[in-house]
Amino acid sequence: MDSRTSVPSSADSPEGGGGGGGGTAVLPRPAAVEIPESLGYRVKKRLLGKPLVTEELAHEKLSNPVALGVLASDCISSSAYGSEAMLVQMVPVIGLAAFSLLMPITGIVLCVLTLLTLSYREVVMVYTRAGGSYVVARENFGPRIAQVAAVALLIDYIVTVAVQTAAGTVALLSLVHLLGGNHYDWVDNYQLPISVFIVLLLCWGNLRGIREAGRAFAAPAYLFMAGMALLFVTAIFRLIFDHLPKQNVHAGGAYALGTHGNNSALLMGASIGLVLKAFANGGTSLTGLEAISNGVSAFENPQGRNARKTLVAMSVTLGTLVLGVSTLAYITHSIPFTSGSPSVLSQEGSLVFGGSWYGQAGLVFLQLATALILYTGANTSFNGFPFLASFVAEDSFLPRQLTRRGHRLAFSSGILTLTGVSLLLLIATDAKLDSLLGLYAIGVFTGFFMAGCGLVKHFIDRPNEPKRALKIFINAAAAACSICVVGIFAVTKFTEGAWVVVVVFPIGVWALIKVNRRYRDEAAALAAATSDTSRAQYRRQVMYILVDRVDLAALKAISYARSLRPAEIRAVHFMIDSLEAEKLAAQWAEAEVGDLPLEIVQCPDRRITRALLELITRNTADQKSQITLLIPERNYSPVLGRLLHRRTADHIARAVGKLPNVVATIVPFDVVIKEHPLAEQEPVPAGPRPTK
């Protein structure tokens, strides 16, 4: 997937591509010609900037500190809502006992983090190409099974955009709540509009060619880590020399406490189902762990070793942050609110920093850094999704348009697709974080499962691998743990939104396989057509010109037909209205078309395409004639033209192109050509647009 067809430079071939060797020469770009640009292109250039040339596509290699900030923002930022997600499940059922149960479940989440980190340490060492679990599955199980990983990662990227932007908006609204009090409850109504605006802003920025590299993108992660470090150090200091206040768990807007308000609920109310639900929500803290493997090719050499070091640093940071947030929630009883804001993390910041001016400054710093890293985490999907989609499209499992770079060398189609689907997801869930989390972990843990299984097969196939048995055990355990989490999430969160992913997942895999089958069938048909045409021998070349009116468009088609000097030229009109046909015949007699007669074919049922097919079929029955159908196409203004005029040329060309021995060619004529500076020249046909 990383390979590209190389084109020899002009220095590699004789001048002009000659020399009798039939080689290929790359000619210099022609000198610029003053041709007016369309309105749409002018708007695009205004919004996105000047187009970039392909030579400007450079891949910046990242040092380990910069890579940690750039690639780890999605993973590290999930610590801002992971602990709260666990409490949301438990507080309404078991009340204050949820804070006691929070710590054991956090410990289990950290154990899963450790196991997955050990597995992905091998992924980044063995597979140093971008693509992560998709590449692992593809190399070990083939491209068809790899589509399971592809769908998992694509879903993960889509949900990541929605979750991260919603969580970042919650961080901003929480700051307003804590600084302004109950007077600013109305700001919750703006959670969806703000999230939508952020997604559109990220889309615009990435279409302009923003690169996920450099210190600017690494800064939010380090600001967030600095804010969290300040929070934890201040909390420890107050615990030793002062005291930490507790949150009012009965505050208005907070989740109502469950029926069991003490630790006895650990035995009475905390069912296995509740624990599994809380663990499933807490598993969202591990999303983004695969980001290092997806971007391992961006590291400096040795790529595998540097990626492994950065992965370990990211996992240690994430584990520390998740443990710290859960511990502070346990100590302060920071309780989740039904609206999502103020968040648990923001309550911890308010309680730890206090109400002094420097405490308020610390809270503002923490919340702004949290919002910034969450939004930056969403931006990682705008880099990962288009690249993954281009990889899958290169394997012919997605439309090949996704492999093309756009105006600013970004994969524009992938960016727009990600934007559209994530916006639909935000609108459908009203940007509520708890609703979005129900969709989150299935995709990412399926990717973990595919990576673990792929590595197990990789090491089984290599009997001389050092520490082979240990590596197989670690990756098999990681795969087993991941598929268990997928099952837990699918069952416990099914009614809370996970059913969408459960339904979409197999449909997505089926759709990708169907796309690939279609591409393979088309390739086989084109290969057969090539062999057939190489043997074809035609005695006569006949050209048909469709005429529905006598104007410059029709005359242009006639001029083009005569320039090709076929054996026969026939102008044909299919009569629907006899009066219109009479007028057309009179105009034809007066037109300067030489001795070319106009044939009028009756079409009483008004099925012009059908009548045309019958006419051509009769004239190609001998298999000795090659027919070229010229279809004059009048191009009008892009907007009003589509509303005021029918566009039937493409429809006719597609229908006729299915016949053997027939080629359909559209001859365009620009009706608004007088706006073109070249309009004063003779209206010589600029060349047809062949459709087959």
Residue pairs with C-beta under 8 A, 6 or more apart in sequence:
1 129
1 131
1 135
1 391
1 394
1 395
2 129
2 130
2 297
7 24
7 26
8 23
8 24
8 25
8 26
9 26
10 25
10 26
10 27
10 28
13 19
13 23
13 24
13 25
13 26
14 21
14 23
14 25
15 25
16 25
17 23
17 24
17 25
17 27
34 677
35 677
35 678
36 675
36 676
36 677
37 45
38 638
39 638
40 638
44 407
45 51
45 407
47 204
47 207
48 204
48 207
48 208
48 209
48 407
48 408
49 208
49 209
49 408
51 407
51 408
52 209
52 407
52 408
52 409
54 405
54 409
56 409
57 405
57 409
59 297
59 298
60 211
60 213
60 214
60 298
61 298
61 299
61 300
61 301
62 70
62 71
62 213
62 298
62 299
62 300
63 300
64 299
64 300
64 306
64 309
64 310
64 313
65 218
66 213
66 214
66 215
66 218
67 292
67 295
67 298
67 299
67 306
67 307
67 310
68 218
68 221
68 310
68 313
68 314
68 317
69 215
69 217
69 218
69 219
69 220
69 221
69 222
70 212
70 213
70 214
70 217
70 218
70 221
70 295
71 212
71 291
71 292
71 294
71 295
71 298
71 310
71 314
71 380
72 221
72 288
72 291
72 292
72 310
72 313
72 314
72 317
72 318
73 217
73 220
73 221
73 224
73 288
73 373
73 376
73 377
73 379
73 380
74 160
74 164
74 287
74 288
74 291
74 377
74 378
74 380
74 381
75 286
75 287
75 288
75 289
75 291
75 314
75 318
75 377
76 221
76 224
76 225
76 288
76 314
76 317
76 318
76 321
76 373
76 377
77 164
77 167
77 221
77 224
77 288
77 370
77 373
77 374
77 376
77 377
78 284
78 285
78 286
78 287
78 288
78 318
78 377
79 228
79 285
79 318
79 321
79 322
79 325
80 167
80 171
80 325
80 343
80 345
80 370
80 373
80 374
81 167
81 170
81 284
81 343
81 345
81 433
81 437
82 109
82 281
82 282
82 284
82 285
82 322
82 325
83 102
83 106
83 282
83 285
83 322
83 325
83 326
83 329
83 344
84 329
84 336
84 343
84 344
84 345
85 281
85 282
85 284
85 285
85 433
85 434
85 437
86 102
86 105
86 106
86 278
86 279
86 281
86 282
86 326
87 98
87 99
87 102
87 329
87 335
87 336
87 344
88 255
88 281
88 336
88 434
89 274
89 277
89 278
89 281
90 97
90 98
90 101
90 102
90 258
90 270
90 274
90 278
91 98
91 255
91 257
91 258
91 335
91 336
92 255
92 256
92 257
92 258
93 258
93 259
93 260
93 269
93 270
93 274
94 101
94 258
94 260
94 265
94 266
94 269
94 270
94 274
95 257
95 258
95 259
95 260
95 261
95 262
95 265
96 249
96 257
96 261
96 262
96 333
97 258
97 260
97 261
97 262
97 263
97 264
97 265
97 266
97 269
97 270
98 258
99 329
99 330
99 333
100 263
100 266
100 330
101 266
101 270
101 275
101 278
102 278
102 326
102 329
102 330
103 326
103 327
103 330
105 275
105 278
105 279
105 282
106 282
106 322
106 323
106 326
108 279
108 282
109 279
109 282
109 283
109 285
109 286
109 322
110 319
110 322
110 323
112 283
112 286
112 481
112 485
113 285
113 286
113 289
113 315
113 318
113 319
113 322
114 315
114 319
115 474
115 477
115 478
115 481
116 286
116 289
116 448
116 478
116 481
116 482
117 289
117 311
117 312
117 315
118 474
118 478
119 448
119 451
119 452
119 455
119 474
119 475
119 478
119 479
120 289
120 290
120 292
120 293
120 311
120 451
121 308
121 311
121 312
122 455
122 471
122 474
122 475
123 132
123 133
123 136
123 293
123 451
123 455
124 292
124 293
124 296
124 303
124 304
124 307
124 308
124 311
125 304
125 305
125 307
125 308
126 136
126 304
126 455
126 458
127 135
127 136
127 139
127 293
127 296
128 296
128 297
128 303
128 304
128 307
129 135
129 296
129 297
130 294
130 295
130 296
130 297
130 298
130 387
130 391
131 138
131 294
131 387
131 388
131 391
132 153
132 290
132 293
132 294
132 447
132 451
133 149
133 152
133 153
133 290
133 293
133 447
133 448
133 450
133 451
133 454
134 146
134 149
134 150
134 153
134 388
134 391
134 392
134 447
134 450
135 391
136 149
136 450
136 451
136 454
136 455
136 458
137 145
137 146
137 148
137 149
137 450
137 451
137 453
137 454
138 146
138 149
138 395
139 454
139 458
140 453
140 454
140 455
140 457
140 458
141 453
141 454
141 457
143 395
143 397
143 516
144 513
144 516
146 395
146 450
147 392
147 397
147 509
147 512
147 513
148 446
148 450
148 509
149 446
149 447
149 450
149 451
150 388
150 392
150 397
150 512
151 443
151 505
151 508
151 509
151 512
152 442
152 443
152 444
152 446
152 447
152 450
152 505
153 290
153 294
153 384
153 388
153 443
153 447
154 385
154 388
154 389
154 392
154 443
154 508
155 439
155 442
155 443
155 501
155 504
155 505
155 508
156 287
156 440
156 443
156 444
156 447
157 381
157 384
157 385
157 388
157 418
158 381
158 385
158 418
158 421
158 422
158 425
159 422
159 425
159 436
159 439
159 440
159 443
160 287
160 288
160 377
160 378
160 380
160 381
160 440
161 199
161 202
161 378
161 381
161 382
161 418
161 419
161 422
162 195
162 199
162 422
162 425
162 426
162 429
162 431
162 436
163 284
163 287
163 433
163 436
163 437
163 440
164 374
164 375
164 377
164 378
164 381
165 195
165 198
165 199
165 202
165 374
165 375
165 378
165 422
165 426
165 431
166 191
166 195
166 426
166 429
166 431
166 432
166 433
166 436
167 374
167 433
168 195
168 198
168 370
168 371
168 372
168 374
168 375
168 378
169 191
169 194
169 195
169 198
169 371
169 431
170 191
170 340
170 341
170 343
170 433
171 343
171 345
171 346
171 367
171 368
171 370
171 371
171 374
172 194
172 367
172 368
172 371
173 187
173 188
173 190
173 191
173 194
173 340
173 341
173 342
174 341
174 342
174 343
174 345
174 346
174 347
174 367
175 346
175 363
175 364
175 367
175 368
176 184
176 187
177 184
177 185
177 187
177 341
177 342
177 346
178 342
178 346
178 347
178 349
178 350
178 363
179 360
179 363
179 364
182 252
185 253
188 339
188 340
188 341
191 340
191 341
191 430
191 431
191 432
192 426
192 427
192 430
192 431
195 426
195 431
196 423
196 426
196 427
196 431
198 375
198 378
199 378
199 419
199 422
199 423
199 426
200 419
200 423
202 375
202 378
202 379
202 382
202 419
203 382
203 415
203 416
203 418
203 419
205 379
206 379
206 382
206 383
206 410
206 415
207 406
207 407
207 408
207 410
207 412
207 415
207 416
208 408
208 410
209 408
209 409
209 410
210 379
210 410
212 295
212 379
212 380
212 383
213 298
217 376
217 379
220 369
220 372
220 373
220 375
220 376
221 373
221 376
223 369
223 372
223 373
224 369
224 370
224 372
224 373
225 317
225 321
226 369
227 362
227 365
227 366
227 369
227 370
228 321
228 324
228 366
230 362
230 365
230 366
231 324
231 328
231 348
231 349
231 352
231 353
231 362
231 366
232 324
232 328
234 352
234 353
234 362
235 244
235 328
235 331
235 348
235 352
238 244
238 352
239 331
244 331
244 332
244 351
244 352
245 332
245 351
246 331
246 332
246 333
246 351
247 332
247 333
247 334
247 335
247 347
247 351
249 257
249 333
249 335
250 257
251 335
251 337
253 337
253 338
253 339
254 335
254 336
254 337
254 338
255 335
255 336
255 337
255 338
258 265
258 269
259 269
260 268
260 269
273 492
276 488
276 491
276 492
277 492
277 493
279 488
280 441
280 485
280 488
280 489
280 492
280 493
281 437
283 441
283 445
283 485
283 489
284 437
284 440
284 441
285 318
285 322
286 318
286 441
286 444
286 445
287 440
287 441
287 444
288 377
288 380
288 444
289 314
289 315
289 318
289 444
289 448
290 444
290 447
290 448
290 451
291 380
291 384
292 307
292 310
292 311
292 314
293 307
293 311
293 451
294 384
294 387
294 388
295 383
295 384
296 303
296 304
296 307
297 303
299 306
299 307
299 310
300 306
325 344
325 345
325 348
328 334
328 348
328 352
329 344
329 348
332 347
332 348
332 351
332 352
334 344
334 345
334 347
334 348
334 351
335 344
335 347
336 343
336 344
337 343
340 432
340 433
340 434
342 350
345 366
345 370
346 363
346 366
346 367
346 370
349 362
349 363
349 366
349 367
350 363
353 359
353 360
353 362
353 363
353 366
381 418
381 422
382 415
382 418
385 414
385 415
385 417
385 418
386 402
386 410
386 411
386 413
386 414
386 415
386 418
387 411
387 414
389 398
389 402
389 411
389 413
389 414
389 417
390 402
390 403
390 411
390 414
392 398
392 402
392 512
393 399
393 400
393 401
393 402
393 403
394 400
394 403
395 516
396 515
396 516
396 519
396 520
397 512
397 513
397 515
397 516
398 512
398 515
399 413
399 515
400 519
401 413
402 411
402 413
402 414
402 417
403 411
404 411
404 412
404 413
405 411
405 412
406 412
406 413
425 436
425 439
429 435
429 436
429 497
435 496
435 497
436 497
438 493
438 496
438 497
438 498
439 497
439 498
439 500
439 501
441 485
441 486
441 489
442 486
442 489
442 490
442 498
442 501
442 502
442 505
443 501
443 505
445 482
445 483
445 485
445 486
445 489
446 482
446 486
446 505
448 478
448 479
448 482
449 479
449 482
449 483
449 486
451 475
451 478
451 479
452 475
452 476
452 477
452 478
452 479
452 480
452 482
453 475
453 479
455 471
455 475
456 472
456 475
456 476
456 479
459 465
459 468
459 471
459 472
459 475
460 472
462 468
465 471
489 498
490 498
490 501
490 502
494 502
536 626
536 661
538 624
538 625
538 626
538 661
539 624
539 625
540 567
540 568
540 624
540 625
540 626
541 564
541 566
541 567
541 568
541 625
541 626
541 628
542 566
542 567
542 568
542 569
542 570
542 619
542 625
542 626
542 627
542 628
543 561
543 564
543 566
543 568
543 569
543 570
543 627
543 628
543 629
543 630
544 570
544 571
544 572
544 615
544 616
544 627
544 628
544 629
544 630
545 554
545 557
545 558
545 561
545 569
545 570
545 571
545 572
545 630
545 632
546 572
546 573
546 574
546 612
546 629
546 630
546 631
546 632
546 652
547 554
547 571
547 572
547 573
547 584
547 588
547 598
547 632
548 573
548 584
549 584
549 587
550 584
550 587
550 588
550 591
551 634
552 669
552 683
553 632
553 633
553 634
553 667
553 669
554 632
555 591
555 592
555 593
556 632
556 667
556 669
556 683
556 685
557 630
557 631
557 632
557 667
557 685
558 569
558 571
558 593
558 596
559 684
559 685
560 630
560 667
560 685
560 688
561 569
561 630
562 569
564 628
566 628
569 596
570 599
571 588
571 593
571 596
571 597
571 598
571 599
572 598
572 599
572 600
572 601
572 612
572 615
573 581
573 584
573 598
573 599
573 600
573 601
574 600
574 601
574 602
574 603
574 608
574 611
574 612
575 581
575 600
575 601
575 602
575 603
576 603
576 606
576 608
581 600
584 598
584 600
585 598
585 600
588 598
601 611
601 615
603 611
608 652
609 651
609 652
609 655
609 656
612 629
612 652
612 655
612 656
613 655
613 656
613 659
616 627
616 629
616 656
616 659
616 662
617 659
619 625
619 627
620 627
620 659
620 660
620 661
620 662
623 661
625 661
626 661
626 662
626 663
627 661
627 662
627 663
628 662
628 663
628 664
628 665
629 652
629 653
629 656
629 662
629 663
629 664
629 665
630 665
630 667
630 688
631 649
631 652
631 653
631 664
631 665
631 666
631 667
632 649
632 667
632 669
633 647
633 649
633 666
633 667
633 668
633 669
633 689
634 645
634 669
634 671
635 641
635 668
635 669
635 670
635 671
635 672
636 642
636 644
636 645
636 671
636 672
637 672
641 671
649 666
650 666
650 691
652 664
653 664
653 665
653 666
653 691
653 692
654 664
654 691
656 662
656 664
657 663
657 664
657 691
657 692
662 692
663 690
663 692
664 690
664 691
664 692
665 688
665 689
665 690
665 691
666 688
666 689
666 690
666 691
667 685
667 688
667 689
668 686
668 688
668 689
670 676
673 679
673 683
